[in-house]
């Protein structure tokens, strides 16, 4: 994992201590969207760079599109699940 939060371990401990859970429907969305995009990125990289080929501009654009899709999904999920301030 790149660039963990300075207090990440404490966050995990708090999640466990307070028994915070994510609804299975939310996990279904996360697994579907993020895993699909990461799988596709892995396929692109695996069929080029890891095979000794040069990453083409077209492949780089595909990867960036999947990264953008992950970011867009996470933003939508945040907006749908964030508590509204009163």
C-alpha positions, -999 to +999 in steps of 0.1 A: +000+000+000+014+033-010+016+063+013-003+050+044-018+075+067+004+084+097-023+072+120-036+043+098-030+016+124-050+035+150-078+039+125-079+001+119-078-004+157-107+020+161-127+003+134-123-031+152-129-016+187-160+002+177-172-027+155-177-005+125-190-024+095-197-017+059-230-029+045-226-059+021-243-039-007-215-013-004-189-040-005-206-054-036-202-020-053-166-016-041-156-051-052-173-048-086-160-014-096-126-013-081-117-049-088-128-047-124-108-016-131-077-029-113-080-062-132-081-044-165-051-022-155-033-054-146-041-070-179-028-040-198+004-039-179+008-076-179+005-078-217+029-050-223+055-039-197+058-073-179+062-090-213+091-067-222+070-045-245+068-007-244+037+008-230+020+026-259+002+060-255-031+042-262-025+017-234-014+046-211-047+064-219-067+032-211-049+029-178-056+065-170-093+061-179-096+032-155-078+052-127-103+080-134-132+055-132-120+044-098-118+080-086-152+088-100-167+057-083-151+065-050-165+101-052-200+088-060-198+063-031-186+090-008-215+113-018-240+085-014-227+074+020-215+105+038-236+117+067-253+149+061-244+177+086-275+192+103 
